[in-house]
Amino acid sequence: MADTDPTIGVVGAGLIGTSLALALKDNDPEQRILGYDSNETHAQQAMRRGAYDNFKATPAELAHCCDIVVIATPVGVVRSVLTQLKDFADNIIITDVGSVKGSVITDARSVWGKMPARMIPAHPIAGGEESGPTAADKDLFRSRYVFLTPEPQSDTNALHTVQEMWQKVGTKVETLSPTEHDELFATTSHLPHIVAYALINALEHSNVNTTFSAGGLKDFTRIAASDPTMWRDICMANSDNILKSIKTFEGSIATIREMIEQKEHTRLLELLKQTAAEKGKM
């Protein structure tokens, strides 16, 4: 970054956006951070947390006052935000925090006709089942990975600036292509959330009394308390990759079901041993 830190704007004062703002303020109390959120209650809560210097009335007004704008909304809202930033692509750096990168790039191309050189997609691997600015944590990103997915034509100075911003809040920055990113996280993040939601849905419709459920059920389904709107948008935005992951998972379930049906003690034991060994490598 330049000798004088740029003003950073955050669109979306939820868990991720406000955690980023808090972390940047913790790193440098003089860092100027402005915000925008369509939810006035969220904006007020975020201001009380001391994460922002001020809030603006629109994303365009925010962009007019900032050097960097971070879009921290659900991926289904990104195109609408980019439309409001259309006139600023040559003057500011734009980045995001979405869990799907292909859809963000598609949205950008629909707005500008091409991917702006100063737009650097990003995805911090952090979050939680709670949402909103009251759940924000200045240490949320510490020692976590953030993946940047620049395009070949991306501006190198913009890329470096976004990389340095994330390093300031304690992340480990890696780079992937958008395609690699979306394939990877369909399996390692999106599928586990879908399975957790599906299990809770199955229990609800089976009339099982979960009052005395073991700790494993609560541990496994914790992520099913995550923001439903965010996860609906992720499922729609990364649908092709997620459907492939679901198909693979269904195959694994079918194999285990068959072993149980056929009373194949030895094969089932070997599969469970192999799976436990793989889990130990993670």
C-alpha positions in Angstrom: 0.0 0.0 0.0 1.0 3.6 -0.3 2.7 5.5 2.6 -0.8 6.7 3.6 -3.2 3.9 4.0 -6.2 4.1 1.7 -9.7 4.6 2.9 -11.5 1.2 2.9 -15.2 0.9 2.3 -17.2 -2.2 3.3 -20.5 -3.0 1.6 -22.4 -5.3 4.1 -21.8 -4.9 7.8 -22.4 -8.5 8.7 -20.2 -11.1 10.4 -17.4 -11.0 7.7 -17.6 -7.3 6.8 -17.6 -6.1 10.4 -14.9 -8.6 11.5 -12.7 -7.3 8.7 -13.3 -3.7 9.8 -12.6 -4.6 13.4 -9.4 -6.4 12.5 -8.2 -3.5 10.3 -8.9 -1.1 13.2 -7.1 -3.3 15.6 -4.1 -3.4 13.3 -4.1 0.4 12.8 -6.6 2.5 14.9 -6.0 5.4 12.4 -7.2 3.3 9.5 -10.3 5.0 8.0 -13.1 2.6 7.3 -16.5 3.5 5.9 -19.5 1.3 5.6 -22.8 0.7 3.8 -25.6 -1.7 4.8 -29.2 -1.8 3.7 -30.1 -2.9 7.2 -30.2 0.1 9.4 -30.1 -2.0 12.6 -26.9 -3.7 11.4 -25.3 -0.3 10.6 -26.1 1.0 14.1 -24.8 -2.2 15.7 -21.6 -2.0 13.7 -21.0 1.6 14.6 -21.5 0.8 18.3 -18.8 -1.9 17.9 -16.4 0.8 16.8 -15.7 -0.9 13.5 -16.5 2.0 11.2 -15.9 5.7 11.1 -19.1 6.4 9.3 -21.8 4.9 7.1 -22.9 6.1 3.7 -26.4 6.0 2.2 -25.5 4.0 -1.0 -22.7 1.9 -2.3 -22.0 4.6 -4.9 -21.7 7.2 -2.2 -19.3 4.9 -0.4 -17.2 4.3 -3.4 -16.9 8.0 -4.0 -15.1 8.4 -0.7 -12.9 5.2 -0.8 -9.9 3.8 -2.4 -10.9 0.2 -1.8 -14.4 -1.3 -1.6 -14.9 -4.7 -0.1 -18.2 -6.3 -1.0 -19.2 -8.4 2.0 -22.7 -9.4 1.0 -24.2 -12.8 0.1 -23.1 -13.8 -3.5 -26.7 -13.3 -4.7 -26.5 -9.6 -4.1 -23.1 -9.0 -5.7 -24.3 -8.1 -9.1 -26.6 -5.4 -7.7 -23.8 -3.9 -5.8 -21.4 -4.0 -8.8 -24.1 -2.2 -10.9 -24.0 0.6 -8.3 -20.2 0.7 -8.5 -20.1 0.7 -12.4 -18.8 4.3 -12.7 -15.9 3.7 -10.3 -14.1 0.7 -11.7 -11.2 2.8 -13.1 -10.7 4.8 -9.9 -11.0 2.3 -7.0 -10.0 -1.3 -6.2 -13.0 -3.6 -5.8 -12.8 -6.9 -4.0 -15.2 -9.3 -2.3 -15.4 -12.1 0.3 -17.8 -14.5 -1.5 -17.6 -18.3 -1.2 -18.1 -18.6 -5.0 -15.8 -16.9 -7.5 -17.0 -17.9 -10.9 -20.4 -16.2 -10.3 -18.7 -13.0 -9.1 -16.6 -12.8 -12.3 -19.7 -13.5 -14.4 -21.6 -10.7 -12.6 -18.7 -8.3 -13.2 -18.6 -9.1 -16.9 -22.4 -8.6 -17.1 -22.0 -5.1 -15.6 -18.8 -3.9 -17.4 -18.7 -6.3 -20.4 -15.3 -7.5 -19.1 -13.6 -8.2 -15.8 -12.2 -4.8 -14.5 -8.4 -4.9 -14.1 -8.7 -3.4 -10.6 -11.3 -5.9 -9.3 -9.6 -8.7 -7.3 -12.0 -11.5 -6.1 -11.2 -12.9 -2.7 -12.5 -15.6 -0.3 -11.4 -15.6 3.4 -11.8 -19.1 4.9 -13.5 -18.0 8.0 -17.0 -17.6 9.4 -19.4 -19.2 11.9 -22.9 -20.3 12.5 -23.8 -16.9 14.0 -24.3 -13.9 11.7 -24.5 -10.1 11.9 -22.3 -7.4 13.3 -22.9 -8.5 16.9 -21.1 -11.8 16.2 -18.1 -10.0 14.6 -14.7 -10.8 15.9 -11.4 -9.0 15.2 -9.5 -12.3 15.4 -11.8 -14.1 13.0 -9.2 -14.2 10.2 -6.1 -14.7 12.3 -4.0 -17.6 10.9 -6.8 -18.5 8.4 -6.3 -18.7 4.7 -7.7 -16.2 2.2 -7.8 -17.2 -1.5 -7.4 -14.6 -4.2 -8.6 -15.5 -7.7 -7.1 -12.8 -10.0 -7.6 -12.9 -13.8 -4.7 -12.7 -16.3 -5.4 -9.0 -16.9 -5.6 -8.1 -13.2 -3.7 -5.0 -12.2 -0.6 -6.1 -10.2 -0.7 -3.1 -7.9 -4.4 -3.8 -7.1 -3.6 -7.4 -6.4 -0.7 -6.5 -4.1 -2.9 -4.0 -2.3 -5.7 -6.5 -1.6 -3.1 -9.1 -0.6 -1.5 -6.7 1.9 -4.9 -5.7 3.3 -5.6 -9.4 4.2 -2.1 -9.9 5.5 -2.6 -7.0 7.9 -5.4 -8.9 9.6 -3.3 -12.1 10.1 -4.3 -14.2 7.1 -2.2 -16.5 5.0 -2.8 -15.5 1.4 -3.0 -18.0 -1.5 -3.9 -17.7 -5.1 -6.1 -20.1 -7.2 -7.9 -19.8 -10.5 -11.7 -19.2 -10.1 -12.4 -22.7 -11.5 -10.0 -24.4 -9.1 -11.5 -22.5 -6.2 -15.1 -23.3 -7.0 -14.4 -27.0 -7.6 -12.4 -27.2 -4.3 -14.9 -25.5 -2.1 -17.9 -27.3 -3.6 -16.4 -30.4 -1.9 -14.7 -29.1 1.2 -17.2 -26.4 2.3 -20.4 -26.3 0.3 -21.2 -30.1 0.5 -20.6 -30.4 4.3 -23.1 -27.5 4.9 -25.7 -29.2 2.5 -25.3 -32.5 4.3 -25.8 -30.8 7.7 -28.9 -29.1 6.5 -30.2 -32.3 4.9 -29.6 -34.3 8.1 -31.5 -31.8 10.2 -34.3 -31.8 7.6 -34.4 -35.6 7.7 -34.6 -35.7 11.5 -37.4 -33.1 11.5 -39.5 -35.2 9.1 -38.8 -38.5 11.0 -40.4 -37.4 14.3 -37.2 -38.4 16.1 -36.9 -37.0 19.6 -33.5 -35.3 19.6 -33.7 -34.1 23.2 -31.3 -36.7 24.4 -29.1 -36.8 21.2 -25.4 -37.4 21.6 -22.8 -34.7 21.2 -21.8 -36.0 17.8 -25.1 -34.8 16.3 -24.7 -31.3 17.7 -21.1 -31.2 16.5 -21.9 -32.5 13.0 -24.9 -30.2 12.5 -23.5 -27.0 14.1 -23.1 -25.4 10.7 -26.7 -26.0 9.8 -27.4 -22.9 11.9 -25.5 -20.7 9.3 -27.2 -17.9 7.4 -29.8 -19.6 5.2 -29.9 -16.7 2.6 -26.1 -16.9 2.2 -26.2 -20.7 1.7 -29.1 -20.6 -0.7 -27.1 -18.1 -2.8 -24.0 -20.3 -2.7 -25.9 -23.4 -3.8 -27.4 -21.5 -6.8 -24.1 -19.8 -7.7 -21.9 -22.9 -7.6 -24.6 -25.4 -8.6 -22.7 -27.4 -11.2 -19.8 -28.2 -8.9 -22.1 -28.8 -5.9 -24.2 -31.2 -7.9 -21.1 -33.2 -8.8 -20.1 -33.3 -5.2 -23.5 -34.4 -4.1 -23.5 -37.2 -6.7 -20.1 -38.5 -5.4 -21.4 -38.3 -1.8 -24.5 -40.2 -2.7 -22.3 -42.9 -4.2 -20.5 -43.2 -0.9 -23.7 -43.4 1.1 -25.0 -46.1 -1.3 -21.9 -48.2 -0.8 -22.2 -48.1 2.9 -25.9 -48.8 2.8 -25.2 -51.8 0.6 -22.6 -53.1 3.0 -25.0 -52.9 5.9 -27.9 -54.5 4.0 -25.6 -57.4 2.9 -24.1 -57.8 6.4 -20.6 -57.4 4.9 -18.8 -57.0 8.2 -15.3 -57.2 6.8 -15.8 -54.8 4.0 -17.5 -52.3 6.2 -14.8 -52.5 8.8 -12.1 -51.9 6.2 -13.9 -48.9 4.8 -14.4 -47.4 8.3 -10.7 -48.0 9.1 -9.6 -46.4 5.8 -11.9 -43.4 6.4 -10.6 -42.9 9.9 -7.0 -43.0 8.6 -7.8 -40.4 6.0 -9.5 -38.2 8.6 -6.3 -38.3 10.7 -4.3 -36.8 7.8 -6.5 -33.7 7.6 
